[in-house]
């Protein structure tokens, strides 16, 4: 029986160079970030960006989202759907302790984008809250894009067995 974990690539603790950093979002352009990949025999892999800003958890943004929703509800007419209700639909599947990532991050980003014109432009506090939420959620997008970019830059390791070549002859 083979072990499930193959080996961590020699790039395991790969510090990002200037070329790598140039292709990443500004929030991730730090020489302190290390890209780590672990590959398994079943062709799975895990990725980590050590030293990068952490993805927010739902618990981290929940109260700001609720306050923004309450502000937005006051900005729309009685006949229009309340933004807090659409927010409730977007966040229905989120757990308090889970990271805002993947589809959840995309859904929240879309909701926040749709709410930009509704926020009272004279209300500095709510505008700051909106900007802050968008920046925090964008960390998830930046991390996903960084992993995709860095994964493409990994060298391809080819295992060659001389006995395999002899069998074909």
Number of C-alpha atoms within 10 A of each C-alpha: 3 6 9 12 14 15 13 15 15 10 14 15 16 14 18 17 13 11 8 15 18 12 14 18 15 10 13 20 17 16 14 13 20 18 21 21 21 17 16 14 12 10 9 11 13 10 16 16 21 14 13 18 15 13 20 20 18 21 15 17 16 14 11 16 21 14 14 23 22 15 18 20 19 14 14 14 9 9 6 8 11 17 23 18 13 13 18 14 11 17 18 10 9 15 12 13 11 13 19 28 21 11 9 19 24 17 17 21 19 13 15 21 12 11 15 14 10 14 20 15 11 8 10 11 11 18 16 11 15 20 12 14 21 17 13 21 24 22 22 22 18 18 22 15 15 19 18 12 14 18 14 9 10 11 9 7 7 6 5 8 8 7 8 9 9 8 7 6 5
